[in-house]
Amino acid sequence: MNQEKVNIQSTSTTSCTAALLRPVPPLIPPIPAQHHPPAMSLLLPPGSPRKHRVKQRTALLALLTLLTFTCYLLFIAYPSIDLSKSLLTHVQDHNRRPHVHVESPADQQHTAPLRKVQPALAPRPPLSLSPEEELAALCAFIAALPHNVLPSFVDPDVPLDPQLVLDFDPRSETAQEELHRVVEQVWARFPVILFTKARLPVPISALRLHSSDSREVRHVLSNMNLKPAPLVVGVDQREDADVLSPLLTRLTHVPSLPILLIGGQPVGTDAHDTKDMMNEVRKLHKNGELARRILKAGSTLDSRKKKGKAIKRRSD
């Protein structure tokens, strides 16, 4: 009897031990390979269809997020935006006539008065030179540089264009003041100016002889030893001789060369020809009036200087 009890207990112990050593089935069934979460999609092989479906879902989610954010901006954050106007701003309808708004009398009474638009200022007209100012501007133009010549299209019988002989804008606000400065400076720098004819007319010019009248006036000025030295311009040696010679005749009223300017005033304006002009020069030189005019213009006499070295020649 005791032996049977021992056997039964041994059998029960073995059964319990076997039951304890038996593996317990999992409570949650294993997830198949095709149902791995997106986090595990990186471990899938490149050609797996599951990986492509994950990418498509991610792109779709990003697109929906962007669309949601756009709708939020348009309809919630900025509800005052008028989409119809913004989309039709650049659309042009050529068949539609412009709408003309006609105000009623009542609207016109409540409308604020319009401010008058000031008209645009017209450009200032250029300077209009008098004959004296034109002569001073011409002398300043010639004395400035040896290669300053008048264009061939200039008509000597009409007033000069200020833009041709002045070095500033004749339409500026200070043009008149600058013109006065030019007139004062040219006569202060060159109190005596002599326009000469260096050669005799053809065919005598072939002998290379100088004009006796021009040579005589130059000799008179040279003997005075003036300071500053007179400015001598050989008109017939310049490129613009055909324009300059009749232009000087119009401005000085002296019939022909030579033309002597003292302080901007020509000598011999009442002469009818060159002979009368030379007679007046000789008369003024003989009675001392010529020297007095030259001193009044600003030149000084220096008897210590040697003859023939006091004249500054400017011929082109």
Disulfide bonds with the S-S distance in Angstrom:
none
